[in-house]
Amino acid sequence: MEFASECARMVLLMTENSNGTRPGFWQRVLTWLRRPSPVPQEGPEPDLADTAPLTPESLEQIAAVRMRESLSAGSAQSAGLERETNEDTIFMMYGNAGGEEVVPDFGLFCVADGAGGLGHGELASSIAVKTVVRSLMEQAVLANLAQEAENRTVQLDELARQAFARANEAVREKANGGVTTLTVAILMNHQMTIGHVGDSRAYLVENGVPKQLTRDHSYSQRLVEIGQITPEEALDHPKRNQLWNAVGQGSNMVVEVNSYPVPRGGYLLLCSDGLWGEISSDEVRSVLDLHTEPNEACDELVRAANAAGGPDNISALLVAFASL
């Protein structure tokens, strides 16, 4: 409990407003954590349950039940074999709780792939992720957790668009000409909203089959859409890595936002083109068949992309959904 109380104090400090006030929700969390434990009532002690040590099989069963009851996530990155620096940025944060006073489950996940040279791409991806996370935390997550928001529906689609607009402005002002892709997933109230700009991707993997949820904003994909080249030709097209739409590129940025029910079971994969450009959907499926733990799966996906040549920065973020 001392550790949990310290964590709550840290979160409270991190979310303090500029005027020194703190959101009521986090103050209630800290108060709850500091609440003294109930005093045992006098009287005969109840019968104790069997205190025999748990067997390894029992521990595995307990872990499996916990995995099914809540989502989990993992990630991995590599600069690749041909790049000296990593201009990708990833972010993940998720939580869940149970009990009489339930805190709604939530998750916020981001992948950004910067471009611009001279460190400007790295700066652009970092600024974009920090800005969109701060905006969605304040306007969506914290607002939804506040007690006064119990009867108010949070419109994730519109909040995602606003967050992307703020990220676009911040990158244009501070990244010295750098631009970035940005793919964001926010999970809240049994809804999964995907916001997307550029050619990083989001895949939903159900029954082992990866399905692409986002559309690449590249010139080669545009040629595919108008029928001038095939999807196979787009993989090796000279303009494969040229984007017509990116965060920081201009005031006419187009944000694609789509919402879905939170899946029961399966995975959500967010990745940069350093991953999807080097390994196929079938290879992704094979990895997930062998590695069900998100961090292990991401490590293996990144290793596979490097084994295929690793010409670009590689980022993989995997969310495993509860099956119950």
C-alpha positions, -999 to +999 in steps of 0.1 A: +000+000+000+029+024+007+041+018-029+006+024-043+003+056-023+036+069-036+025+062-072-007+081-066+013+111-052+035+110-083+005+109-107-011+138-087+021+159-091+023+150-128-013+161-134-012+193-114-027+223-132-007+255-139-028+273-113-018+248-086-051+230-084-054+193-089-082+172-106-107+160-082-104+124-094-068+120-085-073+136-051-100+111-044-076+083-055-050+096-030-076+099-002-088+063-009-052+050-008-045+067+025-077+053+041-068+031+071-074-006+069-106-018+087-100-028+123-107-065+128-138-072+149-135-089+183-146-125+185-136-160+176-112-163+147-128-178+115-116-211+102-086-207+081-085-220+045-059-246+035-026-228+035-007-254+015+017-238-011+003-232-045+016-255-072+031-243-104+000-255-122-022-234-099-001-203-105-004-207-143-042-210-140-043-178-119-021-159-144-043-171-173-075-159-156-060-125-150-048-122-186-084-129-198-099-104-175-080-073-187-060-061-216-022-061-217+003-045-240+040-046-250+063-029-275+098-031-292+119-008-313+151-009-334+170+017-354+173-009-381+205-021-398+210+009-421+201+039-398+223+054-372+194+071-353+159+061-344+133+087-354+103+067-343+084+074-311+061+050-293+039+055-262+015+032-243-005+036-211-034+015-200-052+007-168-081-012-153-096-017-119-123-037-102-143-035-070-173-015-057-160+018-070-149+008-104-124+030-124-133+025-161-107+006-182-088+028-206-058+026-229-038+051-250-013+039-276+007+058-302+033+051-329+050+080-348+076+078-376+095+111-380+112+124-411+132+155-420+169+148-414+193+165-390+173+152-360+142+171-371+123+138-377+130+125-342+119+159-328+087+159-349+077+124-338+084+132-301+065+165-302+035+149-319+032+120-295+036+142-264+011+167-277-016+142-286-011+123-254-014+154-233-045+165-251-063+131-249-053+126-213-068+159-203-099+160-226-108+123-227-092+101-200-092+125-170-125+140-180-141+106-183-127+096-149-140+127-131-170+122-109-189+150-125-186+132-159-206+102-149-236+112-170-217+127-199-206+108-230-171+115-241-170+120-279-137+103-287-139+109-324-140+147-321-114+147-292-090+127-314-093+152-342-087+181-318-056+163-304-042+157-339-048+194-348-028+205-317-001+181-326+001+195-361+004+230-348+031+220-323+052+202-349+050+231-373+061+255-347+088+235-329+102+208-352+123+230-376+107+215-407+104+179-395+072+160-402+059+127-388+033+100-392+010+095-362-012+065-355-031+066-322-055+042-305-076+052-275-097+026-257-125+038-234-160+027-223-159-004-246-150+018-276-117+018-296-110+049-316-082+050-342-068+083-353-043+083-382-021+104-404+007+091-427+018+056-434+023+040-400-004+013-396-030-002-373-039-038-377-067-057-359-057-094-355-087-116-349-087-154-352-050-151-362-058-130-393-043-094-395-067-068-410-054-034-418-075-006-402-057+024-416-050+037-451-015+047-461-012+084-470+016+078-495+019+087-532+023+050-541-010+041-523-028+069-540-017+054-573-031+021-562-064+037-553-068+053-587-058+020-604-025+030-620-004+004-601-011-028-581-006-032-544+024-055-551+040-028-574+034-002-546+058-021-523+088-013-546+075+020-561+100+050-561+075+071-542+066+044-517+080+065-488+068+099-500+037+111-481+010+135-493-003+138-457+018+141-425+017+158-391+035+191-395+034+192-432+008+220-435-025+234-423-045+212-447-036+180-428-062+153-432-070+132-401-087+098-405-107+087-374-127+055-371-143+039-341-150+002-333-163-018-303-134-030-282-127-066-295-131-097-273-098-114-277-072-109-304-047-081-308-043-046-320-009-040-337+004-004-343+037-003-363+059+019-385+066+011-421+100-003-410+080-033-398+051-037-423+073-029-452+097-058-445+074-086-432+041-099-446+008-104-428+014-141-429+047-136-410+029-115-384+004-142-380+031-169-376+048-148-349+015-143-330+008-180-332+041-187-314+043-157-290+011-147-273+028-124-247+029-089-262+065-079-253+078-112-266+058-110-298+070-074-305+106-085-299+102-113-324+085-090-350+113-065-348+139-093-351+121-106-382+121-071-398+158-068-392+164-103-405+146-092-437+171-063-442+161-037-416+166-007-439+145+016-417+136+023-381+112-003-367+085+001-341+059-024-330+033-019-303+009-048-295-023-047-274-038-081-263-075-078-256-093-097-229-112-127-241-140-125-216 
